[in-house]
Amino acid sequence: MQLLIQWISELLSEYLYPGVFLAALIETIIPVIPTVAVFIPAGYIASQNGLGIPETILLGIVGGLGASVGSTGIYFIALKLGRTVLLKYLKKVKMSETKLERVEKWFEKYGDKAVLFGRMLPVFREMISIPAGLLRMNIKKFIIYTVLGSCGWSTSMVMVGYFFGVVTFDIF
């Protein structure tokens, strides 16, 4: 894990905008990578490279778009594989049927808002695409809410790194 986080930091340092897109996409598909390992360091690097606020906001949007591409991939995997096949995979990453049922019930209760706000909540960020695909949410709505939620979250985290990154960047 430490090597992966180090690789992400190097990727961000070398290729800031394409690096944050790729790192966000990977972070969304591989849920063990913490989101703070991508966006907060990206904001810190932006501040250290003298980027202004508009460029840093754009960096957050680029990261949000990368996360949206990853989330859409997960949506289509869930849609195509279905519940039974997906549960076999999810058990390997310690996701039980009971947890999946809770996420599905939450999704059914809150619908479209579940995707929008779920993209801004740790743990749900990666998981919300699964019930959306399984329950066949309208793809246009899914993409709109995913992009809005992902860009909001990533821009917020990038700005945290931009303004406070010295403290948080040292964690990695």
trRosetta pair geometry for C-beta under 8 A, 3 or more apart (Angstrom, degrees):
i j d omega theta_ij theta_ji phi_ij phi_ji
1 4 5.7 -55 -152 34 34 112
1 5 6.4 31 153 -16 67 105
1 32 6.9 -102 -110 142 112 114
1 33 7.9 -180 -147 -97 86 62
2 5 5.8 -55 -148 38 32 110
2 6 6.3 35 151 -20 65 106
3 6 5.5 -53 -146 37 32 114
3 7 6.3 37 152 -22 65 103
4 7 5.6 -50 -148 33 31 113
4 8 6.5 34 151 -19 63 103
4 33 6.3 -110 134 -100 131 107
5 8 5.6 -50 -149 34 34 113
5 9 6.5 37 151 -20 64 103
5 33 7.4 166 -79 -141 76 88
5 34 8.0 12 -99 39 117 94
5 37 4.7 -94 -127 -151 98 133
5 172 5.4 -142 155 -148 124 109
6 9 5.6 -52 -151 34 33 113
6 10 6.5 32 151 -17 65 105
6 172 7.6 167 -78 165 56 102
7 10 5.7 -56 -150 38 32 110
7 11 6.2 37 150 -23 66 106
8 11 5.5 -51 -145 35 32 115
8 12 6.3 31 155 -17 64 105
8 23 4.9 99 -146 -131 100 124
8 26 7.8 -148 -97 76 109 134
8 27 7.8 65 -119 -63 145 107
8 33 7.3 126 -53 -160 151 129
8 37 5.7 72 80 144 152 102
8 38 6.1 -84 178 -93 136 70
8 41 7.4 115 121 60 99 147
9 12 5.8 -55 -148 38 29 110
9 13 6.3 30 153 -20 64 108
9 37 7.8 -84 -53 -177 85 82
9 41 5.5 -93 -112 -178 82 159
9 172 6.1 159 -65 132 135 141
10 13 5.6 -54 -145 36 31 112
10 14 6.1 19 160 -11 66 112
11 14 6.2 -65 -145 43 24 102
11 15 6.2 -43 -179 47 64 97
11 19 4.2 162 145 -146 83 109
11 22 6.7 -105 171 80 140 121
11 23 5.8 155 94 -62 135 112
12 15 7.5 -84 -121 66 16 57
12 16 6.1 45 -173 -117 61 54
12 19 4.6 174 -94 128 39 135
12 20 6.2 64 -116 -67 93 74
12 23 6.4 -16 -62 -21 95 156
12 38 7.5 164 -68 -152 131 56
12 41 5.6 117 75 117 164 109
12 42 5.2 -121 -146 -90 131 73
12 45 5.4 174 140 -1 107 161
13 16 7.6 8 -135 -74 10 76
13 19 7.8 -134 27 166 34 176
13 45 5.9 -142 -96 -125 59 137
14 19 6.6 129 67 -70 72 141
15 18 4.7 -46 158 65 117 98
15 19 3.9 137 86 -43 81 101
15 22 8.0 30 98 20 126 127
16 19 5.6 -50 -119 38 8 115
16 20 6.4 6 168 -18 54 105
16 42 6.9 121 -159 -149 81 87
16 45 6.1 -166 -112 117 107 128
16 46 6.8 115 -160 -79 137 78
16 49 7.2 -88 -69 18 151 164
16 59 6.8 -52 156 -122 105 120
17 20 6.2 -52 -144 31 26 104
17 21 6.7 26 155 -17 59 105
17 58 7.8 -22 -114 125 114 100
17 59 6.4 -114 -100 -113 73 75
17 62 5.2 -53 -159 159 82 174
18 21 5.5 -54 -151 36 38 115
18 22 6.2 32 155 -14 70 108
19 22 6.0 -58 -145 41 29 105
19 23 5.9 25 159 -16 66 113
19 42 7.6 178 100 -107 101 105
20 23 5.7 -53 -134 43 30 110
20 24 6.0 33 161 -21 64 109
20 38 6.7 115 -143 174 71 96
20 39 7.4 77 -150 -101 110 57
20 42 4.6 67 -98 -121 120 147
20 59 5.9 81 27 -174 167 85
20 62 5.6 86 86 100 114 108
20 63 4.3 -65 156 -78 110 95
20 66 6.7 -172 127 6 62 148
20 158 7.8 33 -147 -97 148 124
21 24 6.1 -61 -149 37 22 108
21 25 6.5 23 153 -19 61 108
21 62 5.2 -73 -66 162 94 94
21 63 6.6 -126 -80 -93 42 40
21 65 6.5 -24 -125 82 97 96
21 66 3.8 168 -162 -69 52 122
22 25 5.7 -55 -149 35 31 113
22 26 6.3 27 155 -15 66 107
22 66 6.4 -96 -33 -139 16 138
23 26 5.8 -55 -146 40 31 109
23 27 6.0 34 154 -23 66 109
23 38 4.5 167 133 -129 116 109
23 42 7.6 -178 66 -61 143 121
23 63 7.6 -31 73 -126 93 96
23 66 7.2 52 60 133 51 158
24 27 5.5 -51 -139 38 30 114
24 28 6.4 32 158 -22 62 105
24 38 5.6 138 -78 161 64 153
24 39 7.4 62 -90 -65 103 89
24 63 4.3 144 -56 -164 147 72
24 64 7.2 -86 180 -57 159 16
24 65 7.9 91 88 67 144 48
24 66 3.4 108 72 90 110 119
24 67 4.3 -76 165 -49 109 80
24 70 7.0 -151 130 1 68 132
24 150 7.9 103 173 -178 129 116
24 154 6.4 8 -119 -112 140 140
25 28 6.0 -58 -154 32 27 110
25 29 6.6 14 155 -9 63 110
25 66 4.2 -96 -41 179 83 90
25 67 6.8 -138 -78 -76 41 31
25 69 5.4 -23 -111 76 109 110
25 70 4.3 162 -153 -52 57 109
26 29 6.0 -64 -147 42 32 104
26 30 5.8 -11 169 21 72 111
26 33 6.6 31 123 28 90 163
26 70 7.3 -127 -28 -94 14 140
27 30 6.7 -67 -125 61 22 80
27 33 4.4 -113 -121 97 72 122
27 34 7.8 -40 -149 91 114 20
27 35 5.9 113 161 -102 137 57
27 37 7.2 176 -108 68 126 98
27 38 5.0 -83 -41 -32 155 144
27 67 7.0 -40 75 -100 101 92
27 70 7.5 177 66 30 56 176
28 31 7.8 1 -174 -81 26 65
28 66 7.5 174 -2 128 125 75
28 67 4.6 140 -60 -144 133 68
28 69 8.0 140 56 72 148 62
28 70 3.1 126 79 102 127 141
28 71 5.5 -82 -179 -50 139 72
28 74 7.2 -123 146 -18 98 128
28 125 7.3 -108 -121 141 80 99
28 126 6.0 173 -159 -109 56 84
29 70 4.7 -118 -42 -154 85 111
29 73 6.6 -13 -93 81 110 133
29 74 6.8 -171 -110 -58 66 103
30 33 5.2 61 97 -3 100 109
31 93 7.3 88 50 176 119 144
31 126 4.1 156 -101 119 110 173
31 127 7.6 47 -106 -51 150 75
33 37 5.9 -106 179 58 84 135
33 38 7.3 63 144 -38 115 108
34 37 4.8 103 71 -11 83 102
35 38 6.0 -62 -165 36 45 106
35 39 6.1 2 161 8 82 113
35 122 7.1 -139 19 -110 127 83
35 125 6.6 19 -59 77 142 170
35 153 7.6 -40 177 150 151 120
35 157 6.6 -102 140 -108 105 169
36 39 6.7 -68 -123 52 34 87
36 40 4.8 10 -164 2 75 127
36 157 6.7 -138 -106 -157 61 125
36 168 6.9 -104 -178 175 119 126
36 171 7.9 4 128 73 126 145
37 40 7.7 -5 -66 42 11 98
37 41 6.8 1 -177 0 38 123
37 172 6.3 122 -127 -98 81 131
38 41 6.9 -97 -174 42 11 99
38 42 6.3 6 156 -20 58 116
38 63 6.7 146 141 -148 115 126
38 157 8.0 51 84 121 79 140
39 42 5.4 -55 -145 34 32 115
39 43 6.5 31 158 -17 66 103
39 60 7.1 55 -148 -119 110 79
39 63 5.8 119 -100 161 92 163
39 153 8.0 -124 -63 134 170 77
39 154 5.2 -151 -106 -148 133 69
39 157 3.4 55 115 111 140 122
39 158 5.0 -92 -173 -61 91 66
39 160 7.8 60 122 48 103 102
39 161 6.3 -170 133 -13 62 133
40 43 5.8 -53 -151 35 33 110
40 44 6.4 34 151 -19 64 106
40 157 5.7 -81 -57 173 70 91
40 158 7.5 -149 -87 -100 28 31
40 160 5.7 -47 -111 93 91 103
40 161 3.7 158 -164 -75 47 109
40 165 6.0 161 172 -115 80 87
40 168 4.9 -73 170 117 142 137
40 169 6.8 -159 133 -74 99 68
41 44 5.3 -54 -145 38 37 115
41 45 6.1 39 156 -21 69 104
41 161 6.1 -95 -17 -142 11 143
41 165 7.1 118 -111 -152 31 118
41 169 5.6 108 -105 -120 73 92
41 172 6.5 -26 -71 22 128 155
42 45 5.8 -53 -146 37 29 111
42 46 6.4 35 151 -23 62 105
42 59 5.9 -178 153 160 116 124
42 60 8.0 149 105 -79 129 58
42 63 6.4 159 68 -68 171 140
42 158 5.5 -49 92 -118 107 94
42 161 6.2 97 63 81 55 160
43 46 5.5 -51 -148 33 33 115
43 47 6.6 32 154 -18 64 102
43 56 6.3 66 -131 -161 76 114
43 59 7.3 157 -87 100 59 136
43 60 7.7 28 -78 -69 100 96
43 157 7.0 -157 -21 128 132 57
43 158 4.0 153 -69 -174 103 52
43 159 6.0 -135 -129 -47 141 10
43 160 6.3 118 62 66 165 51
43 161 2.5 129 61 76 110 101
43 162 3.8 -90 -178 -38 100 70
43 163 7.6 -37 157 8 127 58
43 165 5.5 -171 98 -66 91 128
44 47 5.8 -55 -153 34 32 109
44 48 6.4 26 152 -15 66 109
44 161 4.4 -88 -30 176 74 96
44 162 6.9 -142 -68 -81 33 30
44 165 2.7 -177 -88 167 96 149
44 166 6.9 151 -134 -55 114 42
44 168 7.4 -150 -57 72 130 92
44 169 4.4 83 -109 -66 176 134
45 48 5.7 -58 -145 41 32 109
45 49 6.1 22 157 -12 67 112
45 161 7.8 -4 12 147 65 127
45 165 8.0 -127 -13 172 46 162
46 49 6.0 -65 -144 43 27 104
46 51 4.2 -60 -172 46 86 133
46 55 6.9 -179 -159 111 117 99
46 56 4.6 124 143 -105 152 94
46 59 5.6 -123 -80 -3 143 168
46 158 7.0 42 10 -178 145 102
46 161 7.5 91 31 106 102 107
46 162 5.6 -37 77 -101 114 97
47 50 7.9 51 178 -64 30 21
47 51 7.1 -74 -72 49 27 85
47 56 7.5 35 -60 -95 69 138
47 161 7.5 -160 -4 129 116 72
47 162 4.7 142 -53 -153 110 61
47 163 7.5 167 -82 -61 145 28
47 165 6.1 172 28 30 135 134
51 55 4.1 -119 -170 92 106 128
51 56 5.3 133 116 -57 118 83
51 59 7.2 61 141 -29 163 134
52 55 5.2 94 54 15 70 102
52 56 6.9 -132 103 -5 35 95
53 56 5.6 -60 -144 40 31 112
53 57 6.3 35 157 -22 67 102
53 162 7.8 110 -110 156 63 157
54 57 5.7 -51 -147 33 32 111
54 58 6.5 34 152 -18 63 104
55 58 5.5 -51 -151 36 34 115
55 59 6.5 44 146 -26 63 100
56 59 5.2 -42 -151 28 37 119
56 60 6.8 41 149 -18 62 98
56 158 6.0 175 173 141 87 114
56 159 6.6 108 136 -91 121 66
56 162 5.0 50 -161 -92 152 148
57 60 5.6 -50 -156 33 36 113
57 61 6.6 37 147 -19 66 103
57 155 5.8 28 -147 -145 66 115
57 158 7.7 154 -104 90 29 131
57 159 7.5 22 -87 -69 68 106
58 61 5.5 -52 -148 36 37 113
58 62 6.3 41 151 -21 67 102
59 62 5.7 -50 -148 34 31 112
59 63 6.5 31 152 -16 62 105
59 158 5.4 170 100 -161 103 152
60 63 5.6 -55 -150 39 32 112
60 64 6.3 36 151 -21 65 105
60 151 6.7 95 133 -166 87 65
60 154 4.7 158 -167 118 74 82
60 155 3.0 108 138 -100 147 58
60 156 7.3 117 -150 5 143 34
60 157 7.3 149 -125 56 106 70
60 158 3.8 -141 -79 27 95 140
60 159 6.8 -13 -62 -29 144 83
61 64 5.4 -52 -147 36 33 115
61 65 6.4 36 152 -21 65 101
61 151 5.1 20 -123 -142 64 111
61 154 7.4 157 -74 87 17 118
61 155 6.3 27 -53 -72 61 110
62 65 5.7 -52 -151 33 31 112
62 66 6.7 35 149 -19 62 102
63 66 5.6 -51 -151 33 35 113
63 67 6.4 33 152 -15 66 104
63 150 8.0 -148 118 158 69 95
63 154 3.9 -168 99 -178 111 141
63 155 7.8 169 57 -58 109 51
63 158 6.5 161 21 -57 146 125
64 67 5.6 -53 -147 39 33 111
64 68 6.2 39 151 -24 65 105
64 147 6.7 87 143 -162 107 56
64 150 4.0 137 -160 122 81 86
64 151 3.1 130 132 -87 169 53
64 152 7.3 96 -113 12 143 38
64 153 7.0 136 -105 56 100 77
64 154 4.1 -157 -63 34 78 131
64 155 6.5 -22 -37 -29 128 85
65 68 5.4 -50 -145 34 34 116
65 69 6.6 39 153 -22 64 98
65 147 6.9 19 -101 -132 63 93
65 150 7.4 147 -56 108 22 129
65 151 7.1 35 -45 -79 64 99
66 69 5.8 -50 -153 30 32 111
66 70 6.7 29 150 -13 63 105
67 70 5.6 -56 -152 40 35 113
67 71 6.1 36 151 -20 68 108
67 119 7.6 121 132 -161 127 108
67 125 7.7 -48 -172 176 131 111
67 150 4.2 -174 88 -155 118 126
67 153 7.7 -72 82 74 167 118
67 154 6.2 -176 2 -55 137 131
68 71 5.5 -52 -142 38 32 112
68 72 6.2 35 157 -21 65 105
68 143 7.1 75 -178 -153 115 69
68 146 4.9 124 -132 130 88 105
68 147 4.8 30 -109 -89 153 65
68 150 4.7 -158 -59 42 84 158
68 151 7.6 -6 -40 -40 124 83
69 72 5.8 -54 -148 35 28 111
69 73 6.7 34 150 -21 61 103
70 73 5.6 -53 -154 31 33 115
70 74 6.7 31 150 -16 65 103
71 74 5.6 -52 -151 36 36 111
71 75 6.4 44 147 -25 66 102
71 119 7.2 -14 -98 -110 162 110
71 126 7.8 -140 -100 -130 85 43
71 128 7.7 -4 -149 74 119 91
71 129 4.6 -169 -167 -72 77 135
71 146 5.0 -172 100 -157 143 132
71 150 6.7 -143 -3 -68 143 136
72 75 5.2 -44 -148 30 37 119
72 76 6.6 33 154 -15 65 102
72 129 7.4 -129 -72 -136 19 131
72 142 7.4 124 -109 125 79 113
72 143 6.3 29 -95 -100 121 87
72 146 6.6 153 -60 100 82 166
73 76 6.0 -57 -151 38 31 106
73 77 6.4 34 151 -21 65 105
74 77 5.5 -51 -146 35 34 114
74 78 6.3 33 155 -17 66 105
74 126 7.3 163 -81 -174 172 68
74 129 3.9 84 95 104 114 142
74 130 6.4 -61 158 -63 108 67
74 133 7.0 -141 128 -20 63 140
75 78 6.0 -61 -154 38 26 108
75 79 6.2 27 151 -21 64 111
75 129 4.5 -98 -61 -169 73 98
75 130 8.0 -129 -98 -71 44 24
75 132 5.5 -44 -120 95 101 111
75 133 4.2 167 -165 -67 51 105
75 137 7.8 -78 -148 53 119 106
75 139 7.5 130 139 -121 141 81
75 142 5.9 109 -131 163 156 149
75 146 7.9 -87 -41 -66 138 153
76 79 5.3 -51 -141 38 34 116
76 80 6.0 24 162 -12 68 110
76 133 6.5 -130 -46 -122 13 130
77 80 6.2 -63 -143 43 24 101
77 81 5.8 6 168 -5 65 118
77 86 7.6 120 134 -102 90 106
77 133 6.9 25 66 166 53 173
78 81 6.4 -59 -126 46 22 98
78 82 7.9 109 177 -66 49 12
78 86 5.9 43 -123 -98 70 150
78 129 6.6 165 2 131 136 77
78 130 4.6 163 -92 -142 145 53
78 131 7.6 -75 172 -36 156 13
78 132 7.3 97 76 68 145 63
78 133 2.9 118 80 81 108 133
78 134 5.0 -73 165 -44 112 74
79 133 3.9 -105 -43 -168 75 95
79 134 7.3 -135 -83 -65 45 29
79 136 6.6 98 -125 -97 98 66
80 133 8.0 -45 5 178 59 124
81 85 4.2 -119 177 84 99 126
81 86 5.0 121 105 -56 123 86
81 89 7.9 -5 159 3 161 134
82 85 5.6 80 65 22 81 100
82 86 6.5 -155 95 -7 35 102
82 134 7.2 95 -147 -125 38 81
83 86 5.7 -68 -142 42 23 111
83 87 6.1 28 163 -27 65 106
83 100 8.0 136 -147 146 93 144
83 134 5.7 75 -73 -141 85 123
84 87 6.1 -53 -151 27 25 111
84 88 7.3 27 151 -20 57 99
85 88 5.9 -51 -163 25 38 113
85 89 7.1 28 147 -10 66 104
86 89 5.8 -59 -156 40 39 108
86 90 5.9 36 151 -21 73 111
86 130 6.8 143 -179 -154 144 110
86 134 7.1 -100 32 -82 162 115
87 90 5.5 -54 -136 40 33 112
87 91 6.4 43 160 -29 65 99
87 97 5.7 19 -139 -88 126 91
87 100 6.8 -103 -102 6 88 165
88 91 6.2 -51 -156 23 26 112
88 92 7.6 29 146 -20 55 101
89 92 5.8 -54 -167 24 41 114
89 93 7.3 10 149 4 69 103
90 93 6.0 -67 -154 49 41 95
90 95 3.7 -72 176 74 100 116
90 96 7.8 -138 127 -31 109 9
90 100 6.4 61 135 -64 167 127
90 130 7.9 72 -85 -140 131 156
91 94 7.5 38 -171 -86 36 20
91 95 6.8 -98 -72 62 29 63
91 96 7.1 59 -106 -101 74 45
95 99 5.5 -115 -163 76 70 133
95 100 6.3 80 154 -54 105 95
95 127 7.9 168 -125 -115 139 115
96 99 4.8 102 56 5 78 97
96 100 7.0 -140 99 -1 45 87
97 100 5.5 -54 -148 39 36 113
97 101 6.2 41 151 -24 67 104
98 101 5.7 -52 -149 33 30 113
98 102 6.7 32 151 -20 62 102
99 102 5.6 -51 -153 32 35 113
99 103 6.5 32 151 -16 66 103
100 103 5.7 -54 -150 37 34 110
100 104 6.2 36 151 -20 67 106
100 130 7.2 -86 -136 125 98 137
100 131 7.6 160 -171 -70 75 95
101 104 5.5 -53 -145 37 32 113
101 105 6.3 34 155 -20 66 104
102 105 5.8 -53 -147 35 30 110
102 106 6.4 31 153 -18 64 106
103 106 5.7 -54 -149 38 32 113
103 107 6.2 35 151 -22 64 107
103 124 7.5 168 -129 -120 106 84
103 127 5.6 -102 -130 148 152 123
103 128 7.4 -145 -171 -97 114 49
103 130 7.0 40 117 75 144 112
103 131 5.3 -162 127 -34 96 131
104 107 5.4 -54 -148 36 31 115
104 108 6.3 31 154 -19 66 104
104 131 4.6 178 -100 -120 63 125
104 134 6.9 -60 -106 85 113 136
104 135 6.8 145 -146 -50 92 122
105 108 5.7 -52 -145 36 32 110
105 109 6.3 33 154 -21 64 107
106 109 5.7 -57 -150 35 29 113
106 110 6.3 -9 165 12 66 112
106 114 6.2 134 131 -125 83 126
106 131 7.9 147 66 30 81 170
107 110 6.7 -77 -139 53 23 84
107 111 7.3 84 169 -83 57 22
107 114 4.6 155 -124 137 58 169
107 118 7.9 3 -96 -57 84 154
107 128 7.1 149 -94 -147 110 75
107 131 4.0 -172 -11 118 165 144
107 132 6.8 -142 -150 -62 138 61
107 135 6.3 173 121 11 132 151
108 111 7.3 20 -165 -67 24 63
108 131 7.9 -103 -35 172 73 133
108 135 7.0 -163 -77 -122 83 158
109 114 7.6 108 68 -66 70 123
110 113 4.6 -94 170 75 98 101
110 114 4.0 124 88 -58 109 90
110 117 7.6 -70 158 45 145 121
111 114 6.1 156 69 3 18 103
112 115 6.0 -53 -165 31 45 107
112 116 6.5 38 145 -14 73 108
112 137 7.6 139 -92 -155 65 124
112 141 5.6 -79 -117 171 114 126
112 145 5.7 -169 -176 -66 84 153
113 116 5.4 -57 -145 42 40 112
113 117 5.7 12 166 4 77 112
113 145 8.0 -138 -100 -143 19 139
114 117 6.8 -64 -133 52 19 90
114 118 5.0 28 165 -29 60 125
114 128 6.2 180 144 -146 88 115
114 131 7.7 -46 132 83 145 127
114 132 7.8 -175 97 -71 112 96
115 118 5.6 -50 -121 40 19 115
115 119 6.5 27 166 -27 56 104
115 128 5.7 149 -114 152 55 128
115 132 5.8 65 -86 -86 116 137
115 137 7.0 139 -49 165 138 170
115 141 7.6 124 45 136 152 86
115 142 6.0 -139 -133 -133 163 61
115 145 4.0 83 101 113 115 133
115 146 5.9 -61 171 -64 113 70
115 149 6.6 -156 139 -4 64 148
116 119 6.5 -68 -171 23 19 108
116 120 7.8 -5 144 -3 55 108
116 145 4.2 -88 -66 -160 78 102
116 148 6.0 -16 -131 86 92 116
116 149 4.7 177 -159 -62 41 114
117 120 5.7 -63 -160 39 46 108
117 121 6.6 41 147 -24 74 109
117 149 6.7 -129 -57 -117 15 124
118 121 5.7 -61 -144 32 39 110
118 124 4.2 -114 -157 150 83 119
118 125 6.9 171 148 -84 68 33
118 127 7.6 -104 180 75 120 79
118 128 3.5 117 133 -85 142 150
118 149 6.9 16 63 -173 57 162
119 124 7.7 -93 -53 115 21 93
119 125 5.7 68 -150 -129 40 70
119 128 6.4 -100 -59 50 62 148
119 145 7.4 166 -7 143 132 78
119 146 6.0 146 -77 -138 145 52
119 148 7.9 126 60 84 147 62
119 149 2.8 106 60 125 130 127
119 150 5.0 -80 178 -58 134 62
119 152 7.6 101 102 51 110 100
119 153 5.9 -140 135 -11 82 136
120 125 7.3 127 -23 -88 7 94
120 149 5.4 -119 -33 -165 87 92
120 152 6.1 -35 -86 95 120 113
120 153 4.5 -166 -111 -76 69 108
121 124 4.1 26 82 43 111 121
121 125 6.3 -166 72 -45 51 75
122 125 6.4 -26 -122 -7 26 113
123 126 7.2 -73 -172 35 28 93
123 127 6.4 -1 152 1 65 125
124 127 5.4 -78 -136 54 37 103
124 128 5.1 49 170 -48 82 103
125 128 6.9 -46 -146 7 10 109
125 153 7.0 160 -113 170 122 173
126 129 7.3 -59 176 18 39 106
127 130 5.7 -47 -171 18 58 117
127 131 7.8 35 150 -3 80 94
128 131 6.8 -57 -159 41 43 96
128 132 6.2 44 149 -22 70 114
129 132 5.4 -61 -147 41 35 117
129 133 6.1 32 158 -18 70 107
129 142 7.9 87 -128 -170 74 120
129 146 7.5 50 -90 -107 98 130
130 133 6.1 -60 -151 37 26 105
130 134 6.2 21 156 -14 64 112
131 134 5.3 -56 -135 44 37 111
131 135 5.5 17 169 -3 73 114
132 135 6.5 -64 -135 50 19 95
132 137 4.2 -47 -162 14 80 134
132 142 5.3 120 171 -120 135 120
133 136 7.4 25 -178 -76 32 38
133 137 7.4 -53 -61 24 27 91
137 141 6.3 -107 162 80 100 110
137 142 4.9 115 105 -67 118 109
138 141 4.3 65 80 16 105 110
138 142 6.5 -177 88 -15 51 87
139 142 5.3 -53 -143 36 33 117
139 143 6.3 31 160 -19 67 104
140 143 6.1 -55 -149 35 28 107
140 144 6.4 26 154 -17 63 108
141 144 5.8 -56 -145 38 32 110
141 145 6.1 19 162 -8 68 111
142 145 6.3 -66 -146 45 23 101
142 146 5.8 23 158 -21 64 115
143 146 5.6 -57 -139 39 27 112
143 147 6.1 26 162 -18 64 107
144 147 6.2 -59 -149 36 24 107
144 148 6.4 19 157 -13 62 110
145 148 5.7 -54 -142 41 32 110
145 149 5.9 26 162 -13 67 112
146 149 6.1 -59 -141 44 25 105
146 150 5.7 20 163 -16 64 115
147 150 6.0 -57 -135 42 23 107
147 151 5.9 18 166 -14 63 113
148 151 6.3 -61 -142 40 21 104
148 152 6.2 22 159 -20 60 111
149 152 5.8 -58 -147 36 27 112
149 153 6.2 22 159 -15 65 109
150 153 5.9 -58 -146 40 28 108
150 154 6.0 17 162 -11 67 113
151 154 6.0 -56 -133 44 28 104
151 155 5.8 29 165 -19 64 112
152 155 6.2 -60 -144 38 21 107
152 156 6.4 22 157 -19 60 110
153 156 5.9 -61 -153 35 27 111
153 157 6.4 18 156 -13 65 110
154 157 5.8 -56 -144 41 33 108
154 158 6.1 35 155 -21 67 106
155 158 5.7 -52 -142 37 30 112
155 159 6.3 30 157 -18 63 106
156 159 5.9 -59 -152 37 28 109
156 160 6.6 33 149 -22 63 102
157 160 5.4 -45 -150 29 37 115
157 161 6.6 35 152 -14 64 103
158 161 5.7 -56 -154 39 34 111
158 162 6.2 40 147 -27 66 106
159 162 5.1 -47 -142 32 37 119
159 163 6.2 16 164 -3 68 107
160 163 6.6 -69 -145 48 24 93
160 164 5.6 -41 -179 45 65 110
160 165 7.4 116 123 -66 59 71
160 168 7.1 31 138 8 104 158
161 164 7.1 -75 -107 64 16 66
161 165 3.9 51 -172 -87 60 110
161 168 6.5 -99 -105 72 70 128
161 169 7.0 88 -147 -63 93 97
162 165 6.3 60 -41 -23 10 119
164 167 5.6 -37 169 34 86 111
164 168 6.2 64 118 -5 92 110
165 168 5.8 -72 -137 53 41 96
165 169 4.7 44 168 -34 83 113
166 169 6.2 -42 -123 30 18 111
166 170 7.2 24 163 -25 50 105
167 170 6.7 -67 -173 22 25 109
168 171 5.9 -30 -173 0 51 117
169 172 6.4 -57 -174 31 49 104
